[in-house]
Amino acid sequence: MRFSRCAGLVGAISLISFLTACGVGKVFRTGFDHPLDGSVSADWTVSKVNVTVPDSLIISEERTFEPQADIVWREDPPGDRRAQIGAIMSKAVSTAAEGLEGQRSVVIDLAVTEFHAMTFEAEALNLDVGVHNIGFVLAVRDAGTGERLAGPALIDASFPAKTGRVMAEARARGDSQKKQIIRHVAQTIAAWLGTGPDNRTQFTRIGG
């Protein structure tokens, strides 16, 4: 079994080296259709955050370069991955909403559609490859009446992952995958809310 994992990793390295040499990559994005008007969201204060990680999403614990699944998360200990991801996304929403101190109390509902972070096997590669694929649907409603105020909006918060020595140096600074994901998702949600800079972008990269 140990030999099999090593052989798979060597194969992954060879494949990525070949793709890198050929300049092959896929297009990813941080994006959504339209940001909200900041003057509207400025009147909100978030009283509750609901995060749903549907049972229909496929989880992989496979120790490979790129597991084929909707949910791939390794930094927390083995356990309830949906609960772990729910906590990460809740923290991201709360961080994004810190500047909202308006008069209208609202609830933010978030449903995860994909949470495919880098495996440790992929992170260990000393190559500039890899993507954290994070997708979700976001909506805002009045906390009292339940009236829908914004959304549902499909949001893609994918971004390039750090690998090899770059990620090792980041970890040494205390900047884990979890912190990077929370930071980027929070920035993306703030952009959609109209309370932060518009961070929508596209990038080409070898990754999932």
C-alpha positions in Angstrom: 0.0 0.0 0.0 2.8 2.3 0.9 4.6 1.6 -2.4 1.3 2.2 -4.3 0.9 5.7 -2.8 4.6 6.5 -3.6 4.1 5.3 -7.2 1.0 7.3 -7.5 2.8 10.4 -6.3 5.7 9.9 -8.7 3.1 9.5 -11.5 1.4 12.7 -10.5 4.8 14.6 -10.5 5.6 13.2 -13.9 2.2 14.2 -15.3 2.3 17.7 -13.8 5.9 18.2 -15.1 4.8 17.2 -18.6 1.7 19.5 -18.4 3.8 22.4 -17.1 6.3 22.0 -19.9 3.5 21.9 -22.5 1.8 25.0 -20.9 -1.5 23.1 -20.4 -3.9 24.6 -17.8 -7.6 25.2 -17.1 -9.4 28.5 -16.6 -10.7 29.1 -13.1 -12.3 32.2 -11.6 -13.3 34.1 -8.6 -16.6 35.5 -9.7 -20.3 36.1 -9.5 -22.8 37.9 -11.8 -23.5 41.2 -10.1 -22.4 42.8 -6.8 -25.0 44.4 -4.6 -25.4 48.1 -4.2 -23.3 49.0 -1.2 -25.7 51.6 -0.1 -28.4 48.9 0.3 -26.2 46.4 2.2 -24.9 49.2 4.4 -28.3 49.3 6.1 -28.0 45.7 7.2 -26.6 44.0 10.3 -26.2 40.2 10.2 -28.0 38.5 13.1 -27.5 34.9 11.9 -25.5 32.9 9.4 -26.9 29.6 8.1 -24.4 27.3 6.3 -25.6 24.1 4.6 -23.2 21.4 3.2 -25.6 19.1 1.4 -25.5 15.4 1.9 -25.5 15.0 -1.9 -21.9 16.3 -2.1 -19.3 13.5 -2.5 -16.5 13.4 0.1 -13.1 11.9 -0.7 -10.4 10.9 1.8 -8.3 9.4 -1.0 -4.6 10.2 -0.5 -3.9 11.2 -4.1 -2.9 14.3 -6.0 -6.4 15.2 -7.2 -9.3 13.1 -5.7 -12.4 13.2 -7.8 -15.0 14.5 -5.4 -17.0 17.6 -4.3 -15.4 17.8 -0.9 -11.7 17.4 -0.2 -10.4 18.7 3.1 -7.4 17.5 5.0 -6.2 20.2 7.5 -8.6 19.3 10.2 -8.3 15.8 11.8 -10.4 13.0 10.3 -14.0 13.5 11.3 -17.2 15.1 10.1 -15.9 17.0 7.0 -19.3 18.7 6.5 -19.2 20.1 10.0 -15.6 21.2 9.5 -16.4 23.0 6.2 -19.5 24.5 7.7 -17.4 26.1 10.4 -14.9 27.4 7.9 -17.6 29.0 5.7 -19.4 30.4 8.7 -16.2 32.2 9.8 -15.8 33.5 6.3 -19.3 34.9 6.2 -19.0 36.5 9.6 -15.6 38.0 8.7 -17.1 39.5 5.5 -20.1 40.9 7.4 -18.1 42.6 10.2 -18.5 46.1 8.6 -22.3 45.8 8.4 -23.8 47.8 11.2 -27.1 49.0 9.8 -30.6 49.1 11.2 -32.1 46.1 9.4 -31.4 42.7 10.9 -30.7 40.1 8.2 -29.9 36.4 7.9 -27.3 35.2 5.4 -27.9 31.7 4.0 -25.0 29.9 2.3 -25.2 26.5 0.6 -21.9 24.9 -0.4 -21.7 23.5 -3.9 -18.0 22.5 -3.8 -15.1 22.6 -1.4 -12.1 21.0 -3.0 -9.0 22.1 -1.2 -5.5 20.8 -1.9 -4.4 17.5 -0.5 -1.1 17.3 1.4 0.2 15.1 -1.4 -0.5 17.9 -3.9 0.7 20.6 -1.5 4.1 18.9 -1.2 4.8 19.3 -4.9 7.4 22.0 -5.4 5.6 23.2 -8.5 3.5 26.3 -9.1 0.3 24.3 -9.6 -3.0 23.7 -7.8 -6.3 25.4 -7.1 -8.6 25.6 -4.1 -12.0 25.2 -5.7 -14.7 26.8 -3.4 -18.2 27.3 -4.7 -21.5 28.2 -2.9 -24.9 29.8 -3.3 -25.5 32.9 -1.2 -28.8 34.7 -0.2 -29.9 37.4 2.3 -33.3 37.6 3.9 -34.9 39.8 6.5 -34.4 38.3 10.0 -37.9 39.2 11.1 -40.2 38.7 8.1 -38.1 36.2 6.0 -38.4 38.4 3.0 -35.7 37.7 0.4 -33.5 40.8 0.0 -30.7 39.5 -2.2 -29.8 36.3 -4.1 -29.7 33.4 -4.5 -26.3 34.1 -6.2 -24.0 31.4 -7.4 -20.5 32.4 -6.3 -17.2 30.9 -7.3 -14.4 31.7 -4.9 -11.7 29.5 -6.5 -8.1 30.8 -6.2 -4.5 29.5 -6.8 -3.1 27.3 -4.1 0.3 27.6 -2.6 2.6 24.5 -2.9 6.1 23.3 -2.1 8.5 25.7 -0.4 6.1 28.7 -0.8 3.4 26.9 1.2 6.0 25.6 3.7 7.1 29.2 4.3 3.4 30.3 4.6 2.8 27.6 7.2 5.9 28.7 9.2 4.2 32.1 9.4 1.0 30.5 10.6 -0.8 31.0 7.3 -2.6 27.7 6.8 -4.8 26.5 4.0 -7.8 27.2 6.4 -6.7 30.8 7.0 -6.1 31.4 3.2 -9.5 30.0 2.3 -11.4 32.0 5.0 -9.6 35.1 3.9 -10.3 34.7 0.2 -13.9 33.6 0.7 -14.5 36.5 3.0 -13.1 39.0 0.5 -15.3 37.5 -2.2 -18.4 37.7 -0.1 -17.6 41.3 0.8 -17.2 42.1 -2.9 -20.6 40.6 -3.6 -22.2 42.5 -0.7 -20.7 45.7 -2.2 -18.8 46.4 1.0 -15.3 45.4 -0.3 -13.1 45.7 -3.4 -14.3 43.8 -6.5 -12.0 40.8 -6.5 -13.5 39.1 -9.5 -10.9 37.6 -11.8 -10.0 34.7 -14.1 -6.8 32.7 -14.1 -5.3 29.7 -15.9 -3.6 27.1 -13.8 -2.9 23.4 -13.7 -5.3 22.1 -11.1 -8.6 20.5 -10.2 
